[in-house]
Amino acid sequence: MTIPTNPVLELSDVAKDYRGLRPLRIAALAVYPGEHIAILGLDQTTAEVFVNLVTGAAVPDRGEVRLFGRSTAMITDSADWLAVVDRFGIVSPRAVLLDALTVVQNLALPFTLEIEPPAPDIRARAIALAQRVGLDDTSLDRAVAELGPLGHARVRLGRALALDPAVVILEHPTTDVPREAVAELAVQCRAVPAATIALTADAEFAEAVAERPLTLDPATGRLGGRAGWFSRIRRG
């Protein structure tokens, strides 16, 4: 087992007003390489605010967000920000799927815009992604519109993993997924090697996907749950 010493993401005394009932507050959070956590207590609006904060798209009104040891307040321009965003994979119902295109074409988009049809090497990479997230061979050349909610979630996960991100954020990934398929999706997400943060209202999914499921107290920003020594150990 390896004990990582430097978190990939740290939030300290963070507050962000987004014109909601109260500001989003995170008193303290550190996420280590390869660690899987879940945060219960963020609705879809506050989850989007959280994603914007941790990716540097927005800065907190108070406190500090540090990515890979660097404050997001130090991001200087769009090129700098894009370099940061490239290290994230985001699974979100806000991520548009092109329903008329096939699974392979949707999974090829992170690599190229030339997808009608994709070149053989790009198609091979897209197929590898599909297999990685549990999409079967019969779905590869079907239109995404023909898939159910679980298939859509898997395509979104595949696209998030395409560029080997250091951090993956799962933003309410089970919103439309049938209850009987949640455990299956959790297995695919749990296999992600990157540091993974699940923002969810689904306690079953949180317990299945995370080494450290946490619950946010929105009034104080404190995160409570199964913390302890295991939360800082990456399984080797």
N, C-alpha and C positions, 0 to 999 in steps of 0.2 A: 504494500500500500504506500502511496505517496501523499505526503501532507503538503499541499500547496501553500506558499507563504504570501502570495500577492493576489488579491481579488481581481477579477476582470471588471467588476462593477461595484461601486460603493456609493451609497446615498447617505448623507449626514445632515440631519436637522432640515430636511427639505420641505418646503411649502410652495404650492403653486395655486393661485386663485384662477379659476376657470369659469366664474360666474355661476357656480353650483350652490348647493345648500351650504357647503363649507369648502374651504380650500382642500386640495389633495395634500395630505401630510404624510411623510415617511420619516420617522425619527432616526432610524438607523437600519441599513441593510448592506450586507456584503455578500457577493456571489463569487464563488471560486471556480477555477477552470474545471470543467467536466461535471460540476455539481448541478443537480436538478432540484429546483424549489418550486413551490406553488404558493400563490397569494390569493386567499379568499377575502372578499370584501370590497372589490373594485367592480362597479357596474361597467357597462360598455363605454360610457362617456369618460369615466375616470380612468379606465384602462387605456383609452386612447391618449389621455393626458400623460399617463405614466410612460407610454411608449415614446411619446414626443420628448419627454424629459431625458430618458435614458439613452436615446439615440442622438441627443444634441440638437434636435429640431426646435426645442424650446429650452429656455434656461429657467431655473427656479427663481421665485421671488425672494426666497431665503434659503440658505444652506448651500450645499455643494453636491454635484453629481460628478463622479470620477470614473472615466472609462479607461481601462488598461493603464491606470496610474496617472491619468491626465484629466484635469478639470474640463468639463464641457464648455465652461466660460472662456477657455483658451482657443476654441474653434474660431478661426479668423475669417474664413470665406467659404464659398460654396464648394470649391475643390477640396478644401480641408474637410468639410462636412461629409461630402460624398465618400471620401476615403474611410471615414468612420462608419457610415451606413453600410458600406460594403462588407463590414465585419459582422453584420447582423443578418439573421434570417428571421422573418416575421410571418407567422401563420395567423391570419386574421380574416374574418368574414368580410372585412372592408377590401381585401385584395380581390380584384376583379378577375374572374375566370372567363375565358372566351368560349362561350357555350357552343358555338357553331364549329369550333375547331376540335381536333382530336386530343386525346390525352397526351400523345407523344408531342404534338405541336405545342400544347400548353406548357409541357415540361421542357421543351426546347427553348422557350422564350428567354430564360436567363442567360443563354449562351449566344443567341443570335436572333435577329428579326427576320432572317431568311428561312421561313418555315413552311413554304408551300412548293414542294415539300422540303423538310430539312435535309441537309447533306447527310450522307451515310454515317460519318463520324459523330455528328450532332444527334442523329437518331439513336445511335448506340448509347450515347451518354444519357439521353432522355429515357430510354428503356431501362438502363441501369438504375436511374432514379425511381422509376415506377416500381421495379422489383424491390428496391430498398424500402419503400413505404407500403408494400403489401398489395399493390395493384396487380391483378393477374393479367396474363398475356392476352386474354380475350378482350380486355378493355382498351388495349393500346391504341387501336385505330377506330375506336368509337368516339362519337362526339361527346364532349364533357356534359352536355345537356342531358344525355341519356343515363348518366351516373346518378346514384342517390346521394344523400348528404354525407355518408361515410366516404364515398369515392371522392366527393368534392374536397373534404377535409384532407384526404390523402394527397390529392393533387397539390393543394396549398402547401402541405408539409414538404412534398418533393421539391417544389419550387424554392421553398425557404432553405433547403439543404444544398441546392445546386452548386453554390459557390463556396462550399465548406466554411460556413461562418464560425466565428469564435463564440457567439452568443445567439441562441434561438429564443424568441419570445412567442409563446402560444397565447394569443389573445382570444379568450372565450371560444376555444376550438370546438366545444361540444354543443354549442347553442342549438344547432339543427340536427345533431346526430341522434339517432334512436337510442334509447336507454340501453338496449341489449347490445349495442355496438360500441359503447363507451370504453369498456375494458379492452377491447381489441385495439382501438385507437390509442389507448394509453400505453399498450405494449410497444407500438411503433414509436411513440414519442419518447418512451423511456430508453429506447435503444439509441437515441441521438447522442453522439459523443461530446458535443459542445455543451458548454454551460447553458442551462435551459431554465427559463422563467415562465411558468404557466400562470396567467391571470384568468381566474375562473370563479364562477359561482357554484361549480359542480364539485361537491365535497368528495364524491366517489372518485371522480377523475383525479382530483388533487392528491388523494391518498395513494392512488395507483401509479401516478406519474412521477411523484416527487420523493426524494430522500427527506426533504424538509418542508412539509406543508405548513404554511403560516396563515394566520388570520389577522387582518388589519383592523385596528381600532381607529375609525376615521376621526374621532375627536382628538386623539393624542398623537396619532401616527405611529403608535407602537405596533410591532409585529410579534405576535405570540404563537407558540405551537411547539412542535417536536424539535427543539433546538438541542444543542449539545455537541459533544466531541465528534459525532459521526457527520455532522453537517459540514465539518471542515476537512473531511477525509475523502479523497477520490479513490474509488475502488480500483485496484491495480490488477 
